[in-house]
Amino acid sequence: MMSSQKKSSSRHGPIPTQRDLGIIYAVCQHGALTREQIRHLLFRKAEGLGSVQTVCRRLKLLVERGYLHRLRIPTLMGSGPYVYFPGAQAGIALSKDETTLARGRRRVRIHSATELAHSLETTDFYVRFTEELLERGGHIIVWLSERQAHYMLPGSSRSLPFTPDAYCLWTLCREQGSFFLEWDRGTESMVRIAEKLARYETYYGLRAYRDHLGEMGIRPRILFVASDDRRKKKLIDWMARRLNKGEWASLPTILVATREYAHSQPLEPIWQVPGDTVPRRLVD
């Protein structure tokens, strides 16, 4: 996936290694990554993860050469961990196609600590889901971050933005599945979520996934990850009432789980369909 290494005459030092290119691509794709996210994604060995010291040395070098930029996460007490963003030289390291793919159809800037936290939490789920699949012999075929999954719905008078938090196409035991991810932090009102699901209904009613996802266009489910049990119950009860009234008829299966279980055991029967008390697996 990464471009072949080329000779460099720039003042930014030797050309990055293939793993360096993977780091730069991943940071461009997700917009921001922590050291531990990078470590789990790109410093995995047969006997385990690479050392923290090895990761820190490599990231420091990429920052010094301008491929990455880093900032500390603000905390109530002391300095928080670094978060890594694309640097000024990131586009030089990647090919044109890779840069376009990593950034998606639009460029999204993170403007607040809340947006950054949301982005990093979504990526944490991606990292954990990747690990769970690998441990069982599966893998993620395609992952589109929020900026990559953005799509403009055709409207009567103007185009409407369709912006899931992520899209995933995965395979396990000769089975394939796909989903759109909605990472709920418990701050959005039901009115806002209703508006979001109305966009989803338009999307599925138009079968827009065929154009949007192309050959990846298996009809995706919708996964809601709630902040806690109380929020999960509120979402499920509210969705069940609306679905029982015949709303959102075009939507596929909606699955809801809490953040705790989505992180710890995403492939287990932790997902609940609104209106159904039997827990589901993603492969069900």
C-alpha positions as CSV (number, residue, x, y, z in Angstrom):
1,M,0.0,0.0,0.0
2,M,2.9,2.3,0.8
3,S,4.8,3.9,-2.0
4,S,8.3,2.6,-2.9
5,Q,11.2,4.4,-1.4
6,K,12.9,7.1,-3.5
7,K,16.2,8.8,-3.2
8,S,16.0,12.0,-1.3
9,S,18.1,15.1,-1.8
10,S,16.0,17.1,0.7
11,R,17.4,18.6,3.8
12,H,15.0,16.4,5.8
13,G,17.4,13.5,6.0
14,P,17.2,9.9,4.7
15,I,14.0,8.8,3.2
16,P,11.6,7.1,5.7
17,T,11.5,3.3,6.0
18,Q,8.5,1.3,4.9
19,R,7.3,1.3,8.5
20,D,7.8,5.1,8.7
21,L,5.6,5.4,5.7
22,G,3.0,3.3,7.4
23,I,3.1,5.6,10.4
24,I,2.8,8.7,8.3
25,Y,-0.1,7.2,6.3
26,A,-1.9,6.1,9.4
27,V,-1.6,9.5,11.0
28,C,-2.8,11.2,7.8
29,Q,-5.7,8.7,7.6
30,H,-7.0,9.1,11.1
31,G,-6.0,12.8,11.6
32,A,-4.4,12.2,15.0
33,L,-2.9,9.2,16.8
34,T,-1.3,8.6,20.2
35,R,2.0,6.8,20.7
36,E,0.2,3.7,22.0
37,Q,-2.1,3.6,19.0
38,I,0.8,3.8,16.7
39,R,2.6,1.1,18.7
40,H,-0.3,-1.3,18.6
41,L,-0.9,-0.8,14.9
42,L,2.7,-0.6,13.5
43,F,5.1,-2.1,16.0
44,R,3.6,-5.5,16.3
45,K,5.9,-8.5,16.3
46,A,5.4,-12.3,16.7
47,E,6.4,-12.1,20.3
48,G,4.4,-9.0,21.1
49,L,4.7,-5.3,20.7
50,G,7.9,-3.3,20.2
51,S,9.3,-1.4,23.2
52,V,8.0,2.0,24.1
53,Q,11.5,3.3,23.8
54,T,11.8,2.1,20.2
55,V,8.5,3.7,19.3
56,C,9.5,7.0,20.9
57,R,12.8,7.2,19.2
58,R,11.2,6.6,15.8
59,L,8.4,9.1,16.3
60,K,10.9,11.7,17.6
61,L,12.9,11.3,14.4
62,L,9.8,11.7,12.2
63,V,8.8,14.8,14.1
64,E,12.3,16.3,13.7
65,R,12.2,15.7,9.9
66,G,8.8,17.3,9.6
67,Y,6.8,14.2,8.7
68,L,4.8,14.4,11.9
69,H,3.8,17.2,14.3
70,R,3.0,16.5,17.9
71,L,1.2,18.3,20.7
72,R,0.5,17.2,24.3
73,I,-3.0,16.4,25.3
74,P,-4.1,18.9,28.0
75,T,-4.8,17.4,31.4
76,L,-6.0,18.8,34.7
77,M,-2.7,18.0,36.4
78,G,0.7,18.1,34.6
79,S,1.5,17.3,31.0
80,G,-0.5,14.7,29.1
81,P,0.8,12.3,26.4
82,Y,1.7,13.4,23.0
83,V,-0.7,13.3,20.1
84,Y,0.8,13.0,16.6
85,F,-0.6,14.9,13.6
86,P,0.5,15.1,9.9
87,G,3.6,17.3,9.6
88,A,4.4,19.7,6.8
89,Q,6.5,17.1,5.0
90,A,3.9,14.2,5.3
91,G,2.6,14.7,1.7
92,I,6.2,14.5,0.3
93,A,6.7,11.1,1.9
94,L,3.5,9.6,0.4
95,S,2.4,9.3,-3.2
96,K,-0.3,11.6,-4.5
97,D,-2.9,8.8,-4.5
98,E,-2.0,7.8,-0.9
99,T,-2.2,11.4,0.3
100,T,-5.7,11.7,-1.3
101,L,-6.8,8.4,0.2
102,A,-5.5,9.1,3.6
103,R,-7.3,12.5,3.8
104,G,-10.5,11.3,2.1
105,R,-12.9,13.4,0.1
106,R,-12.6,16.4,2.3
107,R,-10.0,17.8,4.7
108,V,-11.3,17.9,8.3
109,R,-9.4,19.9,10.9
110,I,-9.8,19.1,14.6
111,H,-10.9,22.3,16.3
112,S,-11.4,21.4,19.9
113,A,-10.4,19.1,22.7
114,T,-13.8,17.4,22.5
115,E,-13.4,16.7,18.8
116,L,-9.9,15.3,19.5
117,A,-11.1,13.0,22.2
118,H,-13.9,11.8,19.9
119,S,-11.4,11.1,17.2
120,L,-9.0,9.2,19.5
121,E,-11.7,7.1,21.1
122,T,-13.0,6.0,17.6
123,T,-9.4,5.1,16.7
124,D,-9.1,3.1,20.0
125,F,-12.0,1.0,18.8
126,Y,-10.4,0.5,15.4
127,V,-7.1,-0.7,17.1
128,R,-9.0,-3.0,19.4
129,F,-11.2,-4.4,16.7
130,T,-8.1,-5.0,14.5
131,E,-6.4,-6.9,17.3
132,E,-9.5,-9.1,18.1
133,L,-9.8,-10.1,14.4
134,L,-6.1,-10.9,14.1
135,E,-6.2,-13.1,17.2
136,R,-9.0,-15.2,15.6
137,G,-7.5,-15.3,12.1
138,G,-9.5,-12.5,10.6
139,H,-8.6,-9.0,9.5
140,I,-10.0,-5.6,8.4
141,I,-10.3,-5.4,4.7
142,V,-11.2,-1.7,4.6
143,W,-11.4,1.0,7.3
144,L,-12.5,4.5,6.4
145,S,-12.1,7.2,9.0
146,E,-14.6,9.9,9.5
147,R,-12.9,12.1,6.9
148,Q,-12.7,9.3,4.4
149,A,-16.3,8.0,4.9
150,H,-17.8,11.5,4.3
151,Y,-20.4,11.5,1.5
152,M,-22.7,14.1,0.0
153,L,-26.3,12.9,-0.3
154,P,-28.3,14.2,-3.3
155,G,-31.0,16.5,-2.0
156,S,-34.0,18.2,-3.6
157,S,-32.4,21.6,-3.4
158,R,-28.9,21.0,-2.1
159,S,-26.6,18.2,-1.2
160,L,-26.7,16.9,2.4
161,P,-23.6,15.7,4.2
162,F,-23.6,12.0,5.3
163,T,-20.8,11.7,7.9
164,P,-20.5,8.4,9.9
165,D,-17.7,8.3,12.4
166,A,-16.1,5.4,10.4
167,Y,-16.8,2.6,8.0
168,C,-15.5,-1.0,8.3
169,L,-15.4,-4.0,6.0
170,W,-14.0,-7.1,7.8
171,T,-13.6,-10.8,7.3
172,L,-13.5,-13.7,9.8
173,C,-13.8,-17.5,9.2
174,R,-14.9,-17.0,5.5
175,E,-17.6,-14.5,6.6
176,Q,-17.6,-10.9,5.7
177,G,-19.4,-8.1,7.4
178,S,-19.5,-4.3,7.3
179,F,-20.8,-1.5,9.4
180,F,-20.9,2.2,9.9
181,L,-19.8,3.3,13.3
182,E,-21.5,6.0,15.5
183,W,-19.4,6.7,18.5
184,D,-21.8,8.3,21.0
185,R,-20.2,10.2,23.9
186,G,-23.6,10.9,25.6
187,T,-23.7,14.6,24.7
188,E,-26.0,14.6,21.6
189,S,-29.7,15.1,22.1
190,M,-32.3,12.6,20.7
191,V,-33.3,15.3,18.3
192,R,-29.8,15.4,16.9
193,I,-29.6,11.6,16.7
194,A,-33.0,11.5,15.0
195,E,-31.6,13.9,12.4
196,K,-28.6,11.7,11.9
197,L,-30.8,8.5,11.5
198,A,-32.9,10.4,9.0
199,R,-29.8,11.0,6.9
200,Y,-29.0,7.3,7.2
201,E,-32.6,6.4,6.0
202,T,-32.1,8.7,2.9
203,Y,-28.7,7.0,2.3
204,Y,-30.1,3.5,2.4
205,G,-33.3,4.4,0.6
206,L,-31.3,5.6,-2.3
207,R,-28.9,2.6,-2.0
208,A,-26.2,5.2,-2.0
209,Y,-23.7,2.7,-0.6
210,R,-23.4,1.3,-4.1
211,D,-22.0,4.6,-5.3
212,H,-20.3,5.6,-2.1
213,L,-18.5,2.3,-1.4
214,G,-18.2,0.8,-4.8
215,E,-17.1,-2.8,-4.7
216,M,-17.0,-2.6,-1.0
217,G,-20.8,-2.0,-1.0
218,I,-22.1,-4.8,1.1
219,R,-25.1,-3.3,2.8
220,P,-23.6,-2.1,6.1
221,R,-25.2,-2.4,9.5
222,I,-25.1,0.6,11.9
223,L,-23.2,0.3,15.2
224,F,-23.9,2.7,18.0
225,V,-21.3,2.6,20.8
226,A,-22.8,4.3,23.9
227,S,-20.8,5.9,26.7
228,D,-22.3,3.8,29.5
229,D,-25.2,1.5,30.4
230,R,-27.5,4.3,31.2
231,R,-27.0,5.9,27.8
232,K,-27.3,2.6,26.1
233,K,-30.7,1.9,27.7
234,K,-31.9,5.4,26.8
235,L,-30.8,4.9,23.1
236,I,-32.3,1.4,22.8
237,D,-35.6,2.3,24.4
238,W,-35.9,5.5,22.3
239,M,-35.0,3.7,19.0
240,A,-37.3,0.8,19.8
241,R,-40.3,3.1,20.2
242,R,-39.5,4.9,17.0
243,L,-39.0,1.7,15.0
244,N,-42.2,0.2,16.4
245,K,-44.1,3.2,14.9
246,G,-42.7,2.3,11.5
247,E,-40.0,5.0,11.3
248,W,-36.7,4.5,9.5
249,A,-38.1,1.6,7.5
250,S,-35.2,1.7,5.1
251,L,-32.5,1.2,7.8
252,P,-30.6,-2.0,8.2
253,T,-30.0,-3.7,11.6
254,I,-28.9,-1.3,14.3
255,L,-26.6,-2.7,17.0
256,V,-25.9,-1.0,20.3
257,A,-23.2,-1.7,22.9
258,T,-21.4,0.2,25.6
259,R,-17.9,1.5,25.2
260,E,-16.6,-0.8,27.9
261,Y,-17.7,-4.0,26.1
262,A,-17.0,-2.7,22.6
263,H,-13.4,-2.2,23.7
264,S,-12.9,-5.4,25.6
265,Q,-14.8,-8.0,23.5
266,P,-16.3,-6.5,20.3
267,L,-16.7,-10.0,18.7
268,E,-18.7,-11.4,21.6
269,P,-22.5,-11.3,22.0
270,I,-22.5,-7.8,23.5
271,W,-24.6,-6.0,20.8
272,Q,-28.3,-5.4,21.2
273,V,-30.9,-4.7,18.6
274,P,-33.5,-2.1,19.7
275,G,-36.6,-4.0,20.6
276,D,-34.8,-7.4,21.0
277,T,-33.4,-8.6,24.4
278,V,-31.2,-11.3,22.9
279,P,-27.6,-10.2,22.6
280,R,-26.1,-10.5,19.2
281,R,-22.6,-11.0,17.7
282,L,-21.4,-9.0,14.7
283,V,-21.3,-12.3,12.7
284,D,-25.0,-13.1,13.5
